[in-house]
Amino acid sequence: MNQTIQNLFPFLILIVVFYFLLIRPQMQQQKQRKELLAAVKEGDKIRTVCGIYGTVEKIRDDDLTVRIAENTKIQLARFGVESIIKGNE
């Protein structure tokens, strides 16, 4: 039985390393993204995943109406928001 534990030890170490280097950071990023998408509200300045900057005019479920220029609005899925622009960025 002692030999079995010694043989499994490198695999257990590998699993722990994968968890802390790959799985855990990915889970944290997903959590931050979910929080960001839930925090989008009307009036926020946003950047979309394709690089379009605009202001959220209206939110309906998972759809956003975004004003990107005067008299120009686009409809966007909520998951298309890359970030919320704070201040003078």
Backbone as JSON Lines, residues from 0, in Angstrom:
{"i":0,"aa":"M","n":[0.81,-1.19,0.0],"ca":[0.0,0.0,0.0],"c":[0.86,1.26,0.0]}
{"i":1,"aa":"N","n":[1.97,1.23,0.67],"ca":[2.88,2.36,0.71],"c":[3.4,2.68,-0.69]}
{"i":2,"aa":"Q","n":[3.66,1.66,-1.48],"ca":[4.13,1.83,-2.87],"c":[3.05,2.5,-3.72]}
{"i":3,"aa":"T","n":[1.8,2.16,-3.5],"ca":[0.69,2.76,-4.25],"c":[0.61,4.26,-3.98]}
{"i":4,"aa":"I","n":[0.74,4.63,-2.74],"ca":[0.69,6.06,-2.38],"c":[1.86,6.8,-3.02]}
{"i":5,"aa":"Q","n":[3.02,6.2,-3.02],"ca":[4.19,6.83,-3.64],"c":[3.99,6.99,-5.15]}
{"i":6,"aa":"N","n":[3.32,6.03,-5.77],"ca":[3.07,6.13,-7.21],"c":[2.03,7.19,-7.54]}
{"i":7,"aa":"L","n":[1.06,7.4,-6.67],"ca":[0.01,8.38,-6.91],"c":[0.41,9.8,-6.53]}
{"i":8,"aa":"F","n":[1.41,9.95,-5.7],"ca":[1.82,11.26,-5.21],"c":[2.13,12.26,-6.34]}
{"i":9,"aa":"P","n":[2.9,11.9,-7.38],"ca":[3.15,12.88,-8.45],"c":[1.88,13.32,-9.18]}
{"i":10,"aa":"F","n":[0.92,12.41,-9.34],"ca":[-0.33,12.77,-10.0],"c":[-1.17,13.72,-9.13]}
{"i":11,"aa":"L","n":[-1.14,13.48,-7.84],"ca":[-1.86,14.37,-6.93],"c":[-1.25,15.77,-6.93]}
{"i":12,"aa":"I","n":[0.05,15.84,-6.95],"ca":[0.74,17.13,-7.03],"c":[0.37,17.83,-8.34]}
{"i":13,"aa":"L","n":[0.34,17.1,-9.43],"ca":[-0.02,17.66,-10.73],"c":[-1.44,18.21,-10.73]}
{"i":14,"aa":"I","n":[-2.36,17.5,-10.14],"ca":[-3.75,17.95,-10.06],"c":[-3.85,19.24,-9.24]}
{"i":15,"aa":"V","n":[-3.14,19.31,-8.14],"ca":[-3.16,20.52,-7.3],"c":[-2.57,21.71,-8.06]}
{"i":16,"aa":"V","n":[-1.49,21.49,-8.78],"ca":[-0.86,22.56,-9.56],"c":[-1.81,23.04,-10.66]}
{"i":17,"aa":"F","n":[-2.44,22.12,-11.38],"ca":[-3.41,22.51,-12.41],"c":[-4.55,23.32,-11.81]}
{"i":18,"aa":"Y","n":[-5.02,22.91,-10.65],"ca":[-6.12,23.63,-10.02],"c":[-5.73,25.08,-9.74]}
{"i":19,"aa":"F","n":[-4.58,25.29,-9.12],"ca":[-4.19,26.64,-8.72],"c":[-3.68,27.49,-9.88]}
{"i":20,"aa":"L","n":[-3.16,26.88,-10.94],"ca":[-2.64,27.66,-12.06],"c":[-3.64,27.84,-13.19]}
{"i":21,"aa":"L","n":[-4.6,26.94,-13.34],"ca":[-5.52,27.02,-14.47],"c":[-6.99,27.15,-14.06]}
{"i":22,"aa":"I","n":[-7.46,26.25,-13.25],"ca":[-8.89,26.18,-12.97],"c":[-9.36,27.32,-12.08]}
{"i":23,"aa":"R","n":[-8.68,27.56,-10.99],"ca":[-9.09,28.61,-10.04],"c":[-9.07,30.01,-10.66]}
{"i":24,"aa":"P","n":[-8.0,30.4,-11.37],"ca":[-8.03,31.73,-12.0],"c":[-9.16,31.88,-13.03]}
{"i":25,"aa":"Q","n":[-9.44,30.81,-13.77],"ca":[-10.53,30.87,-14.75],"c":[-11.87,31.06,-14.05]}
{"i":26,"aa":"M","n":[-12.08,30.4,-12.94],"ca":[-13.32,30.56,-12.19],"c":[-13.46,31.98,-11.65]}
{"i":27,"aa":"Q","n":[-12.35,32.57,-11.2],"ca":[-12.38,33.94,-10.7],"c":[-12.7,34.93,-11.82]}
{"i":28,"aa":"Q","n":[-12.13,34.7,-13.01],"ca":[-12.42,35.58,-14.15],"c":[-13.89,35.48,-14.54]}
{"i":29,"aa":"Q","n":[-14.45,34.27,-14.54],"ca":[-15.86,34.1,-14.87],"c":[-16.75,34.82,-13.86]}
{"i":30,"aa":"K","n":[-16.39,34.76,-12.59],"ca":[-17.15,35.43,-11.55],"c":[-17.1,36.95,-11.74]}
{"i":31,"aa":"Q","n":[-15.91,37.5,-12.03],"ca":[-15.77,38.94,-12.25],"c":[-16.58,39.37,-13.47]}
{"i":32,"aa":"R","n":[-16.56,38.58,-14.53],"ca":[-17.31,38.91,-15.75],"c":[-18.81,38.92,-15.47]}
{"i":33,"aa":"K","n":[-19.28,37.93,-14.73],"ca":[-20.7,37.85,-14.38],"c":[-21.11,39.07,-13.56]}
{"i":34,"aa":"E","n":[-20.28,39.47,-12.61],"ca":[-20.56,40.66,-11.8],"c":[-20.57,41.92,-12.66]}
{"i":35,"aa":"L","n":[-19.65,42.03,-13.61],"ca":[-19.59,43.19,-14.5],"c":[-20.87,43.28,-15.32]}
{"i":36,"aa":"L","n":[-21.3,42.17,-15.9],"ca":[-22.5,42.19,-16.74],"c":[-23.75,42.5,-15.93]}
{"i":37,"aa":"A","n":[-23.79,42.06,-14.68],"ca":[-24.93,42.35,-13.83],"c":[-24.94,43.81,-13.39]}
{"i":38,"aa":"A","n":[-23.78,44.47,-13.39],"ca":[-23.67,45.85,-12.92],"c":[-23.98,46.88,-14.0]}
{"i":39,"aa":"V","n":[-24.13,46.46,-15.25],"ca":[-24.41,47.42,-16.33],"c":[-25.79,48.04,-16.1]}
{"i":40,"aa":"K","n":[-25.83,49.38,-16.15],"ca":[-27.1,50.08,-15.98],"c":[-27.22,51.21,-17.0]}
{"i":41,"aa":"E","n":[-28.41,51.73,-17.13],"ca":[-28.65,52.81,-18.08],"c":[-27.79,54.02,-17.73]}
{"i":42,"aa":"G","n":[-27.21,54.62,-18.77],"ca":[-26.35,55.78,-18.57],"c":[-24.87,55.44,-18.49]}
{"i":43,"aa":"D","n":[-24.54,54.16,-18.32],"ca":[-23.13,53.75,-18.26],"c":[-22.46,53.88,-19.62]}
{"i":44,"aa":"K","n":[-21.22,54.32,-19.6],"ca":[-20.41,54.32,-20.82],"c":[-19.72,52.97,-20.87]}
{"i":45,"aa":"I","n":[-19.8,52.3,-22.02],"ca":[-19.27,50.95,-22.14],"c":[-18.39,50.82,-23.37]}
{"i":46,"aa":"R","n":[-17.59,49.74,-23.38],"ca":[-16.84,49.33,-24.57],"c":[-17.29,47.92,-24.87]}
{"i":47,"aa":"T","n":[-17.63,47.65,-26.12],"ca":[-18.08,46.32,-26.5],"c":[-16.88,45.44,-26.83]}
{"i":48,"aa":"V","n":[-17.13,44.14,-26.98],"ca":[-16.04,43.21,-27.27],"c":[-15.43,43.49,-28.64]}
{"i":49,"aa":"C","n":[-16.15,44.16,-29.51],"ca":[-15.58,44.48,-30.83],"c":[-14.98,45.88,-30.87]}
{"i":50,"aa":"G","n":[-14.92,46.57,-29.71],"ca":[-14.23,47.85,-29.64],"c":[-15.08,49.08,-29.87]}
{"i":51,"aa":"I","n":[-16.39,48.94,-29.87],"ca":[-17.27,50.08,-30.06],"c":[-17.56,50.71,-28.7]}
{"i":52,"aa":"Y","n":[-17.41,52.02,-28.61],"ca":[-17.7,52.76,-27.38],"c":[-19.08,53.37,-27.49]}
{"i":53,"aa":"G","n":[-19.82,53.38,-26.41],"ca":[-21.14,53.97,-26.43],"c":[-21.71,54.11,-25.03]}
{"i":54,"aa":"T","n":[-22.94,54.63,-24.99],"ca":[-23.64,54.84,-23.73],"c":[-24.92,54.01,-23.74]}
{"i":55,"aa":"V","n":[-25.16,53.29,-22.66],"ca":[-26.35,52.45,-22.56],"c":[-27.58,53.35,-22.43]}
{"i":56,"aa":"E","n":[-28.5,53.22,-23.36],"ca":[-29.73,54.01,-23.36],"c":[-30.87,53.26,-22.68]}
{"i":57,"aa":"K","n":[-30.99,51.97,-22.97],"ca":[-32.11,51.2,-22.45],"c":[-31.67,49.76,-22.25]}
{"i":58,"aa":"I","n":[-32.17,49.13,-21.19],"ca":[-31.88,47.72,-20.92],"c":[-33.2,46.97,-20.88]}
{"i":59,"aa":"R","n":[-33.26,45.89,-21.66],"ca":[-34.44,45.03,-21.65],"c":[-33.95,43.59,-21.6]}
{"i":60,"aa":"D","n":[-34.11,42.95,-20.46],"ca":[-33.64,41.58,-20.23],"c":[-32.15,41.49,-20.52]}
{"i":61,"aa":"D","n":[-31.77,40.75,-21.56],"ca":[-30.37,40.6,-21.92],"c":[-30.0,41.42,-23.15]}
{"i":62,"aa":"D","n":[-30.85,42.36,-23.53],"ca":[-30.58,43.23,-24.68],"c":[-30.36,44.66,-24.21]}
{"i":63,"aa":"L","n":[-29.39,45.31,-24.82],"ca":[-29.09,46.7,-24.5],"c":[-29.27,47.54,-25.76]}
{"i":64,"aa":"T","n":[-29.78,48.74,-25.59],"ca":[-29.76,49.73,-26.67],"c":[-28.65,50.7,-26.32]}
{"i":65,"aa":"V","n":[-27.67,50.8,-27.23],"ca":[-26.47,51.6,-26.97],"c":[-26.38,52.72,-27.99]}
{"i":66,"aa":"R","n":[-26.21,53.96,-27.48],"ca":[-26.02,55.11,-28.37],"c":[-24.52,55.24,-28.62]}
{"i":67,"aa":"I","n":[-24.13,55.12,-29.91],"ca":[-22.71,55.2,-30.24],"c":[-22.35,56.53,-30.88]}
{"i":68,"aa":"A","n":[-23.35,57.24,-31.35],"ca":[-23.16,58.59,-31.9],"c":[-24.52,59.27,-31.85]}
{"i":69,"aa":"E","n":[-24.53,60.57,-32.12],"ca":[-25.81,61.26,-32.1],"c":[-26.7,60.68,-33.2]}
{"i":70,"aa":"N","n":[-27.93,60.35,-32.83],"ca":[-28.91,59.73,-33.72],"c":[-28.49,58.35,-34.24]}
{"i":71,"aa":"T","n":[-27.55,57.7,-33.58],"ca":[-27.14,56.35,-33.98],"c":[-27.16,55.45,-32.76]}
{"i":72,"aa":"K","n":[-28.07,54.46,-32.82],"ca":[-28.2,53.51,-31.73],"c":[-28.09,52.1,-32.29]}
{"i":73,"aa":"I","n":[-27.51,51.23,-31.49],"ca":[-27.42,49.83,-31.87],"c":[-28.01,48.99,-30.74]}
{"i":74,"aa":"Q","n":[-28.5,47.82,-31.12],"ca":[-28.98,46.89,-30.12],"c":[-27.91,45.83,-29.93]}
{"i":75,"aa":"L","n":[-27.64,45.49,-28.69],"ca":[-26.51,44.65,-28.34],"c":[-26.92,43.66,-27.28]}
{"i":76,"aa":"A","n":[-26.42,42.44,-27.38],"ca":[-26.63,41.46,-26.32],"c":[-25.76,41.86,-25.13]}
{"i":77,"aa":"R","n":[-26.25,41.61,-23.94],"ca":[-25.54,42.0,-22.72],"c":[-24.14,41.4,-22.67]}
{"i":78,"aa":"F","n":[-23.98,40.16,-23.14],"ca":[-22.66,39.53,-23.07],"c":[-21.66,40.16,-24.03]}
{"i":79,"aa":"G","n":[-22.09,41.09,-24.86],"ca":[-21.19,41.8,-25.77],"c":[-20.46,42.95,-25.12]}
{"i":80,"aa":"V","n":[-20.74,43.21,-23.84],"ca":[-20.07,44.3,-23.12],"c":[-18.72,43.81,-22.63]}
{"i":81,"aa":"E","n":[-17.67,44.51,-23.01],"ca":[-16.31,44.17,-22.58],"c":[-16.0,44.81,-21.23]}
{"i":82,"aa":"S","n":[-16.32,46.11,-21.1],"ca":[-16.03,46.79,-19.85],"c":[-16.9,48.03,-19.7]}
{"i":83,"aa":"I","n":[-17.01,48.48,-18.47],"ca":[-17.7,49.73,-18.17],"c":[-16.61,50.78,-18.01]}
{"i":84,"aa":"I","n":[-16.76,51.89,-18.71],"ca":[-15.74,52.95,-18.69],"c":[-16.05,53.87,-17.51]}
{"i":85,"aa":"K","n":[-15.07,54.02,-16.63],"ca":[-15.21,54.87,-15.46],"c":[-14.47,56.19,-15.69]}
{"i":86,"aa":"G","n":[-15.04,57.28,-15.25],"ca":[-14.38,58.59,-15.29],"c":[-14.04,59.04,-16.69]}
{"i":87,"aa":"N","n":[-12.81,59.55,-16.89],"ca":[-12.37,60.12,-18.17],"c":[-11.51,59.17,-18.98]}
{"i":88,"aa":"E","n":[-11.73,57.9,-18.85],"ca":[-10.88,56.93,-19.6],"c":[-11.2,56.97,-21.07]}
